[in-house]
Amino acid sequence: MMVGHWRGKALVWIVNLVFKGKMMRAGELSRRLRSEEGSALVLVMFIVLLLTILGMGVLSATIGGAVRTETRENDVQSLHLAQKGLDESTAYIQARLAKMTDINPDKLEDVLRGLDKEGLNVSTELGVGSSGMIDYIEYKNKNIGGQTRQYYIDVEASALVNGVQRTLQQRITIDSYPDFLKYAFGSEQNVYLNGAPVLKGNIYAGNKLIVSNRAEYTYLGDSSLTKVTMFPQIQPNGTDTANSGKVYVQSLENIEYHTFDQAGSGGEPEILSESTDMGQTIRSILDIDLDKVNIKDQKKFVQINVEESFNDKLVEATSPANVIAAEELRKQLGKKNKSELTTWLRTANLISAKPVIPPPVKPSQNDGENDAAYQTRLVQYNNELLSYHRFFMNMNQSYRVDGNLTIDGIDYSGITFTDTAKRGSAPKWLVIDGNLNIINNKPDFVSIKANILVTGNVTIKGNVSFDSTMFVLGSTTVEDAVISGLGTGTDQKELVLISKGPVLVNRIDAFSNVDPTEMNAFFYTDDKADLYGVGSIFWLRGGFFSKGDLTVNAVLGNANQPAGAVIGDKLLFSEPQITSPRARERFRVIYNYNVYSDQQSSLPRVRKVNISVSPMRLISAPPQSPDATTTN
């Protein structure tokens, strides 16, 4: 009973405790609810503030982005406007030089010094707050030497677009050397490489380059003869980095090749660009990699004008009083035909005459003349004979010869100028109004050290040493000649022969099977040219270039005539023609870059110049926007 009674009390106590606890929690909750009245407003205000801050941030970023975009647009527009100023400056220079259809390198510097920005404006459609201007066009200096005759012009242009200014500078380089001197072999038209010539240096084809492994030749009047051999080889010249064995063409479509089998069959024309493996094909037909093939637009080829160059040098020979007198005389000569030129030469007397006179006659001892008196006359004769032999030696001024001149090493020992007359700042000229024949049948070499103008034809035979530049209005024949460079050791000069008419080079070491002496010469013709290394061996250190088509035919190894040959017989060649390594080439040209430094004062004028521009250089950078940051 007692236990049940206490259990009942305990139960009542627990129930009361729970009830009181609930009552207390309800009151506490009520009190708390009453204390949090208005908190929703605070929360809403907090959220509104947060959204306002975020909105301001987005707005600020949007405005800043717009400002930066506008600044960047101003940057780009000012840069483009300044670049437009440079482009207009370059176009202005090109237009000024384009009016000069024949450019005299010696006078080009005066023209460039006269360039200025007067009258040049940089137009813009960007509106108010935008302007561009050419700050200056300034001739700086020149570089003459090596393979270059370059003139430098600095140009600066600036632009202002909505407060953003940019200034750009650029260097313009003008090259006034004729392009033909930069190649070992080439033509302004087609170049035909038939058979196995070796060309060490760069080559140029102004139209097509046509290659085959079959040489054509003429023997005993039969011009239908052929010989299948190897393809040509293009190589670096070994010493000049600018002549690394490159091929300059108009396009890959302009390289055509013909492959003949050993029986002479085949030979269908194929185009390099249509080959499935152009790299392998170009290695097969020219022995070079594809990256050695370069595209050079013929419009950018700096041509030579032979007649105008001839007249330039003729004016130089007269030693004009001033630039105005020289220009006036140049205009007069440009209007004369050949007969009128002869009349002018012989009547104007602006160039001292050097008449060709007969040799002195050896005196005989007169009856009753004592030995002493006769010996005196003999000494006088010997002195006169020596002066006669040296009549064209050691000249120090320009002269003219009326009529033909023959240098044979017998009557006249040679033609030489002093160093100052040959290559000084005002070089002198020997003007031959007729034909020049250099024919030496002696083993000793005849020396030709002179700048020479020939209105007629030139013939070169025998052993001749040259340090000479020749301009020839007629044709040129080089036959059975050994042309060496005048000088000693590594300082040997060369012949630069520029002919209006054709240049014929034949029977050089005909049917010889030993290594020949290289000809030290650079030939140019306004005509077409055909060269052979079949029966002859043609080794040239210098170059050969033609305005018309240029064709070479060549084989390898030895070449001999058959015994008792009759018309229709063929030459006998080394067999097999296809070997590894290749047999000795019978036609070889090695480019000589020293032609520039050796003959520079007498090199010709050009029709136009090469103009190249360097990368633009930023002088003033745009200001940074206020919110820009820099990281170091």
VEXDREN-2710 file (C-alpha; in Angstrom, 1 decimal):
% VEXDREN-2710
k/r/px/py/pz
1/MET/0.0/0.0/0.0
2/MET/2.8/2.4/0.9
3/VAL/4.5/1.7/-2.4
4/GLY/1.5/2.4/-4.5
5/HIS/0.8/5.6/-2.5
6/TRP/4.3/7.0/-3.2
7/ARG/4.1/6.0/-6.9
8/GLY/0.9/8.0/-7.2
9/LYS/2.5/11.1/-5.7
10/ALA/5.5/10.8/-7.9
11/LEU/3.3/10.6/-10.9
12/VAL/1.3/13.7/-9.9
13/TRP/4.6/15.5/-9.3
14/ILE/5.9/14.6/-12.7
15/VAL/2.7/15.7/-14.5
16/ASN/2.7/19.0/-12.7
17/LEU/6.4/19.5/-13.6
18/VAL/5.8/18.8/-17.3
19/PHE/2.7/21.1/-17.3
20/LYS/4.6/23.9/-15.7
21/GLY/7.5/23.5/-18.1
22/LYS/5.2/23.8/-21.1
23/MET/3.6/26.8/-19.6
24/MET/6.9/28.4/-19.0
25/ARG/8.1/27.6/-22.7
26/ALA/4.9/29.1/-24.1
27/GLY/5.4/32.3/-22.2
28/GLU/9.0/32.5/-23.1
29/LEU/8.1/32.0/-26.8
30/SER/5.5/34.7/-26.5
31/ARG/8.0/37.1/-25.0
32/ARG/10.5/36.3/-27.7
33/LEU/8.0/36.9/-30.5
34/ARG/7.0/40.2/-28.9
35/SER/10.8/41.2/-28.8
36/GLU/11.4/40.4/-32.6
37/GLU/8.7/42.6/-34.0
38/GLY/10.2/44.8/-37.1
39/SER/13.0/42.4/-38.0
40/ALA/11.5/41.7/-41.4
41/LEU/12.0/45.4/-42.3
42/VAL/15.6/45.2/-41.3
43/LEU/16.1/42.1/-43.4
44/VAL/14.5/43.7/-46.4
45/MET/16.6/46.8/-46.0
46/PHE/19.7/44.6/-45.8
47/ILE/18.8/42.8/-49.0
48/VAL/18.0/46.0/-50.8
49/LEU/21.4/47.4/-49.7
50/LEU/23.2/44.3/-50.9
51/LEU/21.5/44.4/-54.3
52/THR/22.3/48.1/-54.5
53/ILE/26.0/47.4/-53.9
54/LEU/26.0/44.6/-56.5
55/GLY/24.1/46.8/-59.0
56/MET/26.6/49.7/-58.5
57/GLY/29.4/47.2/-59.0
58/VAL/27.9/45.9/-62.2
59/LEU/27.3/49.5/-63.4
60/SER/30.8/50.5/-62.5
61/ALA/32.2/47.5/-64.4
62/THR/30.0/48.3/-67.4
63/ILE/31.0/51.9/-67.5
64/GLY/34.7/51.0/-67.0
65/GLY/34.4/48.5/-69.8
66/ALA/32.9/51.0/-72.1
67/VAL/35.6/53.5/-71.3
68/ARG/38.3/50.9/-71.9
69/THR/36.6/49.9/-75.1
70/GLU/36.5/53.5/-76.3
71/THR/40.1/54.0/-75.2
72/ARG/41.1/50.9/-77.1
73/GLU/39.2/52.0/-80.2
74/ASN/41.0/55.3/-80.0
75/ASP/44.3/53.4/-79.6
76/VAL/43.6/51.3/-82.7
77/GLN/42.3/54.2/-84.7
78/SER/45.3/56.4/-83.9
79/LEU/47.6/53.5/-84.8
80/HIS/45.9/52.9/-88.1
81/LEU/45.9/56.6/-88.9
82/ALA/49.6/56.9/-88.1
83/GLN/50.2/53.8/-90.3
84/LYS/48.3/55.5/-93.1
85/GLY/50.7/58.4/-92.8
86/LEU/53.6/56.0/-93.3
87/ASP/51.9/54.4/-96.3
88/GLU/51.2/57.7/-97.9
89/SER/54.9/58.7/-97.4
90/THR/56.0/55.5/-99.1
91/ALA/53.6/56.0/-101.9
92/TYR/54.8/59.5/-102.4
93/ILE/58.4/58.3/-102.6
94/GLN/57.5/55.6/-105.1
95/ALA/55.5/58.1/-107.2
96/ARG/58.5/60.5/-107.3
97/LEU/60.9/57.8/-108.4
98/ALA/58.4/56.3/-110.9
99/LYS/58.6/59.5/-112.9
100/MET/62.3/58.7/-113.4
101/THR/62.1/56.1/-116.2
102/ASP/65.9/55.8/-116.3
103/ILE/67.7/56.3/-113.0
104/ASN/71.3/57.5/-112.7
105/PRO/72.6/56.0/-109.5
106/ASP/75.2/58.8/-109.2
107/LYS/72.4/61.4/-109.2
108/LEU/69.8/59.5/-107.1
109/GLU/71.2/60.8/-103.9
110/ASP/70.4/64.4/-105.0
111/VAL/66.8/63.4/-105.8
112/LEU/66.4/61.7/-102.4
113/ARG/67.7/64.8/-100.5
114/GLY/65.0/66.9/-102.2
115/LEU/62.2/64.8/-100.8
116/ASP/60.0/66.6/-98.2
117/LYS/56.5/66.4/-96.7
118/GLU/55.3/69.6/-98.2
119/GLY/51.8/69.2/-99.6
120/LEU/51.3/65.8/-97.9
121/ASN/48.2/65.3/-95.7
122/VAL/46.8/62.3/-93.9
123/SER/43.1/62.3/-94.6
124/THR/40.6/60.8/-92.1
125/GLU/36.9/60.3/-91.8
126/LEU/37.0/59.8/-88.0
127/GLY/35.4/63.2/-87.3
128/VAL/36.2/66.0/-84.8
129/GLY/39.0/65.3/-82.4
130/SER/40.9/63.1/-84.9
131/SER/43.9/64.2/-87.0
132/GLY/47.0/62.7/-88.6
133/MET/50.2/64.2/-90.0
134/ILE/53.5/63.2/-91.5
135/ASP/56.2/64.6/-89.2
136/TYR/59.1/64.2/-91.6
137/ILE/60.6/62.5/-94.6
138/GLU/64.3/62.6/-94.2
139/TYR/67.2/61.2/-96.3
140/LYS/69.7/59.7/-93.9
141/ASN/72.7/58.1/-95.6
142/LYS/73.8/55.5/-98.1
143/ASN/75.7/52.2/-98.1
144/ILE/77.8/51.4/-101.2
145/GLY/79.8/48.3/-101.2
146/GLY/79.6/44.5/-101.4
147/GLN/76.4/43.7/-103.3
148/THR/74.6/46.8/-102.3
149/ARG/74.1/50.3/-103.4
150/GLN/71.5/51.3/-100.9
151/TYR/70.0/54.6/-99.8
152/TYR/68.1/55.1/-96.5
153/ILE/65.1/57.3/-95.9
154/ASP/63.5/57.7/-92.4
155/VAL/59.8/58.5/-92.2
156/GLU/57.8/59.5/-89.1
157/ALA/54.0/59.9/-88.9
158/SER/51.7/60.7/-85.9
159/ALA/48.0/60.6/-85.2
160/LEU/45.7/62.0/-82.5
161/VAL/42.2/60.4/-81.9
162/ASN/40.2/61.7/-79.0
163/GLY/43.2/62.5/-76.9
164/VAL/45.1/59.3/-77.7
165/GLN/48.3/60.0/-79.7
166/ARG/50.6/57.5/-81.4
167/THR/53.8/58.1/-83.4
168/LEU/55.3/55.6/-85.7
169/GLN/58.7/55.5/-87.5
170/GLN/59.8/53.4/-90.5
171/ARG/63.0/53.1/-92.6
172/ILE/62.7/52.9/-96.4
173/THR/65.6/51.3/-98.2
174/ILE/66.2/52.0/-101.9
175/ASP/68.5/49.7/-103.9
176/SER/69.8/51.1/-107.2
177/TYR/72.0/48.3/-108.5
178/PRO/70.6/46.5/-111.5
179/ASP/69.3/43.1/-110.5
180/PHE/71.1/41.1/-113.2
181/LEU/74.4/41.5/-111.3
182/LYS/72.9/39.6/-108.4
183/TYR/72.6/36.3/-110.2
184/ALA/75.0/33.7/-111.5
185/PHE/72.7/32.9/-114.4
186/GLY/69.3/34.2/-115.6
187/SER/67.0/35.9/-118.1
188/GLU/64.1/38.3/-118.1
189/GLN/62.4/35.8/-120.3
190/ASN/62.7/32.0/-120.4
191/VAL/65.7/30.0/-119.0
192/TYR/66.4/26.6/-120.6
193/LEU/68.7/24.2/-118.8
194/ASN/69.3/21.3/-121.1
195/GLY/71.5/18.5/-119.7
196/ALA/74.0/18.8/-116.9
197/PRO/75.3/22.4/-116.3
198/VAL/76.4/23.2/-112.8
199/LEU/75.4/26.7/-111.6
200/LYS/76.9/27.9/-108.3
201/GLY/74.9/30.9/-107.2
202/ASN/71.3/32.1/-107.6
203/ILE/69.4/32.0/-110.9
204/TYR/66.5/34.0/-112.1
205/ALA/63.8/33.3/-114.7
206/GLY/61.5/36.2/-115.6
207/ASN/59.0/33.9/-117.4
208/LYS/59.6/30.1/-117.4
209/LEU/62.3/27.9/-116.1
210/ILE/62.4/24.8/-118.4
211/VAL/64.7/21.9/-117.4
212/SER/65.6/18.6/-119.1
213/ASN/68.2/15.8/-118.9
214/ARG/69.0/16.0/-122.6
215/ALA/71.5/18.3/-124.2
216/GLU/71.2/19.5/-127.8
217/TYR/74.2/20.3/-130.0
218/THR/75.4/21.0/-133.5
219/TYR/78.3/19.1/-135.2
220/LEU/79.4/19.4/-138.8
221/GLY/76.3/21.5/-139.5
222/ASP/73.8/19.0/-138.1
223/SER/71.8/20.8/-135.5
224/SER/69.5/17.9/-134.6
225/LEU/72.0/16.0/-132.4
226/THR/71.2/15.2/-128.8
227/LYS/72.7/13.5/-125.8
228/VAL/70.8/12.2/-122.7
229/THR/72.7/12.9/-119.5
230/MET/71.9/14.0/-116.0
231/PHE/69.8/16.9/-114.8
232/PRO/71.3/20.3/-113.9
233/GLN/72.7/21.1/-110.5
234/ILE/72.1/24.4/-108.6
235/GLN/74.6/24.9/-105.7
236/PRO/75.8/27.7/-103.4
237/ASN/78.8/29.6/-104.7
238/GLY/80.6/28.6/-101.4
239/THR/81.7/32.1/-100.2
240/ASP/78.7/34.5/-100.6
241/THR/75.8/33.9/-98.2
242/ALA/73.5/36.0/-100.5
243/ASN/74.1/33.5/-103.3
244/SER/73.1/30.2/-101.6
245/GLY/71.9/28.4/-104.7
246/LYS/68.3/29.8/-104.8
247/VAL/66.0/29.7/-107.8
248/TYR/63.8/32.8/-108.4
249/VAL/60.8/32.2/-110.6
250/GLN/57.3/33.7/-111.2
251/SER/55.4/30.8/-109.7
252/LEU/55.7/27.0/-109.2
253/GLU/53.5/26.6/-112.3
254/ASN/56.4/28.3/-114.3
255/ILE/58.8/25.5/-113.6
256/GLU/58.6/22.9/-116.4
257/TYR/60.6/19.7/-116.7
258/HIS/61.2/17.0/-119.3
259/THR/62.6/13.5/-118.5
260/PHE/64.1/11.4/-121.2
261/ASP/65.1/7.8/-120.9
262/GLN/68.5/6.6/-122.0
263/ALA/67.2/5.8/-125.5
264/GLY/66.0/9.4/-125.8
265/SER/62.3/8.6/-125.5
266/GLY/59.9/10.4/-123.3
267/GLY/60.4/14.1/-122.6
268/GLU/56.7/15.0/-122.2
269/PRO/56.3/18.4/-120.5
270/GLU/55.5/18.2/-116.8
271/ILE/54.8/21.0/-114.3
272/LEU/56.3/21.2/-110.8
273/SER/53.2/22.4/-109.1
274/GLU/51.3/19.3/-110.4
275/SER/53.8/16.8/-109.0
276/THR/52.5/14.7/-106.1
277/ASP/55.8/15.2/-104.3
278/MET/57.2/18.6/-105.3
279/GLY/60.1/18.3/-102.8
280/GLN/61.3/15.0/-104.3
281/THR/60.8/16.3/-107.9
282/ILE/62.8/19.5/-107.4
283/ARG/65.6/17.5/-105.8
284/SER/65.6/15.3/-108.9
285/ILE/65.6/18.0/-111.5
286/LEU/67.7/20.7/-109.9
287/ASP/69.3/19.0/-106.8
288/ILE/67.9/21.6/-104.4
289/ASP/65.3/21.5/-101.6
290/LEU/61.9/23.1/-102.2
291/ASP/62.6/26.0/-99.8
292/LYS/65.3/27.1/-102.2
293/VAL/62.6/28.0/-104.7
294/ASN/61.6/31.7/-104.3
295/ILE/58.8/33.7/-106.0
296/LYS/60.0/37.1/-107.4
297/ASP/57.5/39.2/-109.4
298/GLN/59.0/40.3/-112.6
299/LYS/57.5/43.8/-112.0
300/LYS/60.0/44.1/-109.1
301/PHE/63.0/43.2/-111.3
302/VAL/65.3/46.2/-111.6
303/GLN/66.1/46.4/-115.3
304/ILE/69.1/48.0/-117.1
305/ASN/68.8/50.4/-120.0
306/VAL/71.9/49.8/-122.1
307/GLU/71.6/52.8/-124.4
308/GLU/70.9/55.2/-121.5
309/SER/73.7/53.8/-119.5
310/PHE/76.0/54.2/-122.5
311/ASN/75.0/57.9/-122.8
312/ASP/75.4/58.4/-119.0
313/LYS/79.0/57.2/-119.3
314/LEU/79.6/59.2/-122.4
315/VAL/78.4/62.4/-120.6
316/GLU/80.8/61.4/-117.7
317/ALA/83.6/61.2/-120.2
318/THR/83.1/64.8/-121.2
319/SER/83.7/66.0/-117.7
320/PRO/80.6/68.4/-117.6
321/ALA/80.9/71.6/-115.8
322/ASN/77.9/71.0/-113.5
323/VAL/74.8/68.9/-113.0
324/ILE/72.7/71.1/-115.2
325/ALA/75.1/70.8/-118.1
326/ALA/75.3/67.1/-117.7
327/GLU/71.6/66.7/-117.7
328/GLU/71.2/68.8/-120.8
329/LEU/73.8/66.9/-122.7
330/ARG/72.2/63.6/-121.6
331/LYS/68.9/64.7/-123.1
332/GLN/70.7/65.7/-126.4
333/LEU/72.4/62.3/-126.7
334/GLY/69.2/60.5/-126.0
335/LYS/67.7/61.9/-129.2
336/LYS/70.6/60.9/-131.5
337/ASN/70.8/57.8/-133.6
338/LYS/74.1/56.0/-134.3
339/SER/75.2/58.1/-137.2
340/GLU/74.3/61.3/-135.4
341/LEU/76.2/60.1/-132.4
342/THR/79.3/59.5/-134.6
343/THR/79.0/63.1/-136.0
344/TRP/78.6/64.5/-132.5
345/LEU/81.7/62.6/-131.2
346/ARG/83.9/63.7/-134.0
347/THR/82.8/67.4/-134.2
348/ALA/81.8/68.4/-130.7
349/ASN/85.4/67.8/-129.5
350/LEU/84.2/67.4/-125.9
351/ILE/86.4/64.3/-125.6
352/SER/90.1/64.5/-126.6
353/ALA/90.9/62.5/-129.7
354/LYS/93.6/59.8/-129.6
355/PRO/94.3/59.0/-133.2
356/VAL/95.4/55.6/-134.4
357/ILE/98.7/56.3/-136.2
358/PRO/101.0/53.9/-138.1
359/PRO/104.1/52.7/-136.2
360/PRO/107.4/54.5/-136.6
361/VAL/109.7/53.3/-139.4
362/LYS/113.1/52.0/-138.5
363/PRO/115.7/54.2/-140.0
364/SER/118.4/53.0/-142.3
365/GLN/121.9/54.3/-142.1
366/ASN/122.5/56.9/-144.7
367/ASP/125.5/57.0/-146.9
368/GLY/128.2/59.0/-145.3
369/GLU/126.4/58.9/-141.9
370/ASN/128.8/58.0/-139.1
371/ASP/127.8/55.3/-136.7
372/ALA/127.3/57.6/-133.7
373/ALA/124.8/59.7/-135.6
374/TYR/123.0/56.6/-136.8
375/GLN/122.9/55.2/-133.3
376/THR/121.4/58.4/-132.1
377/ARG/118.6/58.1/-134.6
378/LEU/118.2/54.4/-133.6
379/VAL/117.7/55.4/-130.0
380/GLN/115.2/58.0/-131.0
381/TYR/113.4/55.3/-133.1
382/ASN/113.3/52.8/-130.2
383/ASN/111.9/55.4/-127.9
384/GLU/109.2/56.3/-130.5
385/LEU/108.5/52.6/-131.0
386/LEU/108.1/52.1/-127.2
387/SER/105.8/55.1/-127.0
388/TYR/103.8/53.7/-129.9
389/HIS/103.4/50.3/-128.2
390/ARG/102.3/52.0/-125.0
391/PHE/100.1/54.5/-126.8
392/PHE/97.0/53.3/-124.9
393/MET/98.8/52.5/-121.6
394/ASN/98.7/54.4/-118.3
395/MET/96.0/56.9/-119.5
396/ASN/94.8/59.4/-116.9
397/GLN/91.9/61.1/-118.8
398/SER/89.1/60.3/-121.1
399/TYR/89.9/59.8/-124.8
400/ARG/88.1/58.9/-128.0
401/VAL/89.2/56.8/-131.0
402/ASP/87.7/57.6/-134.3
403/GLY/87.4/54.3/-136.1
404/ASN/88.3/50.7/-135.4
405/LEU/90.9/49.8/-132.8
406/THR/92.9/46.5/-132.7
407/ILE/94.9/45.5/-129.6
408/ASP/97.1/42.6/-130.5
409/GLY/100.0/42.8/-128.1
410/ILE/102.3/43.6/-131.0
411/ASP/101.5/47.1/-132.3
412/TYR/99.6/48.1/-129.1
413/SER/100.6/46.4/-125.9
414/GLY/97.2/46.9/-124.2
415/ILE/94.8/49.4/-122.8
416/THR/95.3/50.7/-119.2
417/PHE/94.2/53.5/-117.0
418/THR/95.7/54.8/-113.8
419/ASP/93.9/53.7/-110.7
420/THR/92.3/57.1/-110.2
421/ALA/91.1/57.2/-113.8
422/LYS/89.8/53.6/-113.6
423/ARG/87.8/53.7/-110.4
424/GLY/88.0/57.2/-108.9
425/SER/85.0/59.3/-107.9
426/ALA/84.9/60.6/-111.5
427/PRO/86.1/57.6/-113.6
428/LYS/87.4/58.2/-117.1
429/TRP/86.4/56.4/-120.3
430/LEU/88.0/55.3/-123.6
431/VAL/85.3/55.9/-126.3
432/ILE/85.8/53.9/-129.4
433/ASP/83.6/55.1/-132.3
434/GLY/84.0/51.8/-134.3
435/ASN/84.8/48.2/-133.5
436/LEU/87.2/47.0/-130.8
437/ASN/89.2/43.9/-131.6
438/ILE/91.3/42.4/-128.9
439/ILE/93.2/39.6/-130.7
440/ASN/96.3/38.1/-129.0
441/ASN/98.0/35.2/-130.7
442/LYS/101.0/35.3/-128.3
443/PRO/101.3/33.2/-125.1
444/ASP/101.7/36.3/-122.9
445/PHE/98.5/38.0/-121.7
446/VAL/97.4/41.4/-123.0
447/SER/96.3/43.7/-120.2
448/ILE/93.0/45.7/-120.4
449/LYS/92.5/47.9/-117.4
450/ALA/90.0/50.5/-118.5
451/ASN/86.4/51.7/-118.7
452/ILE/85.4/51.4/-122.4
453/LEU/82.5/52.5/-124.5
454/VAL/82.2/50.9/-128.0
455/THR/79.7/52.1/-130.6
456/GLY/80.4/49.1/-132.8
457/ASN/81.2/45.4/-132.2
458/VAL/83.7/43.8/-129.8
459/THR/85.8/40.7/-130.6
460/ILE/88.0/38.9/-128.0
461/LYS/90.4/36.2/-128.9
462/GLY/93.5/34.7/-127.2
463/ASN/94.9/35.4/-123.8
464/VAL/93.6/38.6/-122.2
465/SER/93.7/39.9/-118.6
466/PHE/90.9/42.2/-117.7
467/ASP/90.0/44.8/-115.1
468/SER/87.4/46.5/-117.2
469/THR/83.8/47.5/-117.7
470/MET/82.6/47.7/-121.3
471/PHE/79.4/49.0/-122.8
472/VAL/78.9/47.8/-126.4
473/LEU/76.2/49.1/-128.7
474/GLY/76.9/46.3/-131.2
475/SER/77.5/42.6/-130.8
476/THR/80.2/40.7/-128.9
477/THR/82.1/37.6/-129.9
478/VAL/84.3/35.7/-127.5
479/GLU/86.1/32.9/-129.4
480/ASP/89.0/30.7/-128.3
481/ALA/89.7/33.1/-125.5
482/VAL/91.3/32.8/-122.1
483/ILE/89.9/35.7/-120.0
484/SER/91.7/36.0/-116.7
485/GLY/91.4/38.6/-114.0
486/LEU/94.0/41.3/-113.9
487/GLY/95.8/41.2/-110.6
488/THR/97.7/38.8/-108.3
489/GLY/96.6/36.2/-105.8
490/THR/93.1/36.7/-104.4
491/ASP/92.9/40.3/-105.7
492/GLN/92.1/39.5/-109.3
493/LYS/89.6/41.7/-111.1
494/GLU/87.3/40.8/-114.0
495/LEU/85.6/41.9/-117.2
496/VAL/82.0/43.2/-117.0
497/LEU/80.7/43.3/-120.6
498/ILE/77.2/44.8/-121.2
499/SER/76.2/44.4/-124.8
500/LYS/73.2/45.8/-126.6
501/GLY/73.6/43.2/-129.3
502/PRO/74.1/39.4/-128.9
503/VAL/77.0/37.9/-127.0
504/LEU/78.4/34.8/-128.7
505/VAL/80.8/32.7/-126.6
506/ASN/82.1/29.6/-128.5
507/ARG/85.0/27.2/-129.0
508/ILE/86.3/27.6/-125.5
509/ASP/88.7/24.7/-125.0
510/ALA/87.0/22.8/-127.8
511/PHE/87.3/19.0/-127.4
512/SER/89.6/19.4/-124.5
513/ASN/89.3/16.9/-121.7
514/VAL/91.4/18.6/-119.0
515/ASP/90.2/21.2/-116.5
516/PRO/90.2/24.5/-118.3
517/THR/91.1/28.0/-117.0
518/GLU/88.0/29.8/-115.7
519/MET/87.0/32.9/-117.5
520/ASN/86.7/35.9/-115.1
521/ALA/83.8/37.8/-116.6
522/PHE/80.2/38.8/-116.3
523/PHE/78.3/39.0/-119.5
524/TYR/74.9/40.8/-120.2
525/THR/73.1/41.0/-123.5
526/ASP/69.9/42.8/-124.5
527/ASP/69.4/39.9/-126.9
528/LYS/68.9/36.2/-126.5
529/ALA/71.9/33.8/-125.8
530/ASP/72.8/30.2/-126.5
531/LEU/75.7/28.6/-124.5
532/TYR/77.3/25.2/-124.8
533/GLY/79.3/22.8/-122.7
534/VAL/79.2/19.9/-125.1
535/GLY/82.2/19.8/-127.4
536/SER/83.6/22.9/-125.6
537/ILE/84.3/23.3/-121.9
538/PHE/82.8/26.5/-120.5
539/TRP/83.9/27.4/-117.0
540/LEU/82.9/31.0/-116.0
541/ARG/83.6/32.8/-112.7
542/GLY/81.2/35.7/-112.8
543/GLY/77.8/35.4/-114.4
544/PHE/75.7/35.4/-117.5
545/PHE/72.4/37.2/-118.0
546/SER/70.2/38.0/-121.0
547/LYS/67.1/40.1/-121.6
548/GLY/65.9/37.5/-124.1
549/ASP/65.7/33.7/-123.7
550/LEU/68.8/32.1/-122.3
551/THR/69.6/28.5/-123.2
552/VAL/72.4/26.2/-122.1
553/ASN/73.2/22.7/-123.3
554/ALA/75.8/20.6/-121.4
555/VAL/77.0/17.1/-120.8
556/LEU/79.4/15.5/-118.4
557/GLY/82.9/14.0/-118.7
558/ASN/84.9/13.8/-121.9
559/ALA/83.9/14.7/-125.5
560/ASN/85.8/13.6/-128.6
561/GLN/85.4/13.8/-132.3
562/PRO/85.0/10.4/-134.2
563/ALA/87.8/9.6/-136.6
564/GLY/87.1/10.5/-140.2
565/ALA/83.8/12.2/-139.2
566/VAL/81.3/13.0/-141.8
567/ILE/78.0/14.9/-141.7
568/GLY/75.5/13.0/-139.5
569/ASP/78.2/11.6/-137.2
570/LYS/77.8/12.2/-133.4
571/LEU/80.4/13.2/-130.9
572/LEU/81.8/10.5/-128.6
573/PHE/81.0/11.1/-124.9
574/SER/82.0/9.5/-121.6
575/GLU/79.8/6.6/-120.8
576/PRO/77.8/6.2/-118.8
577/GLN/76.7/9.7/-118.4
578/ILE/74.8/8.9/-115.2
579/THR/77.2/8.2/-112.4
580/SER/77.6/8.8/-108.7
581/PRO/79.5/10.9/-108.0
582/ARG/78.9/12.9/-111.2
583/ALA/81.7/13.2/-113.8
584/ARG/83.3/16.5/-114.4
585/GLU/80.9/19.1/-115.7
586/ARG/81.6/20.7/-119.1
587/PHE/79.6/23.8/-118.2
588/ARG/80.0/25.6/-114.9
589/VAL/79.2/29.1/-113.7
590/ILE/80.4/30.3/-110.2
591/TYR/79.0/33.6/-109.1
592/ASN/81.5/36.3/-108.3
593/TYR/80.2/38.9/-105.9
594/ASN/83.3/41.0/-106.0
595/VAL/82.1/42.5/-109.2
596/TYR/80.4/45.2/-107.1
597/SER/83.4/46.4/-105.3
598/ASP/85.8/45.9/-108.3
599/GLN/83.7/47.8/-110.9
600/GLN/81.3/49.8/-108.8
601/SER/82.2/53.3/-110.2
602/SER/81.5/52.2/-113.7
603/LEU/78.4/50.0/-113.3
604/PRO/75.3/51.0/-115.2
605/ARG/72.2/53.0/-114.5
606/VAL/68.8/51.4/-114.1
607/ARG/65.2/51.9/-115.2
608/LYS/63.7/51.7/-111.7
609/VAL/64.8/50.9/-108.2
610/ASN/63.9/48.4/-105.5
611/ILE/62.0/49.9/-102.6
612/SER/61.6/48.0/-99.4
613/VAL/60.3/49.1/-96.0
614/SER/61.4/47.9/-92.5
615/PRO/58.9/47.0/-89.8
616/MET/57.2/50.0/-88.1
617/ARG/58.5/51.2/-84.8
618/LEU/56.2/52.7/-82.1
619/ILE/57.7/55.9/-80.7
620/SER/54.9/57.0/-78.4
621/ALA/52.6/54.6/-76.6
622/PRO/49.0/55.6/-75.6
623/PRO/48.4/56.6/-72.0
624/GLN/47.0/54.0/-69.7
625/SER/43.4/54.3/-68.5
626/PRO/43.0/55.3/-64.8
627/ASP/41.9/51.9/-63.7
628/ALA/44.7/50.0/-65.5
629/THR/47.1/48.1/-63.5
630/THR/50.7/47.0/-64.2
631/THR/52.2/43.8/-63.1
632/ASN/55.9/43.6/-62.7
END
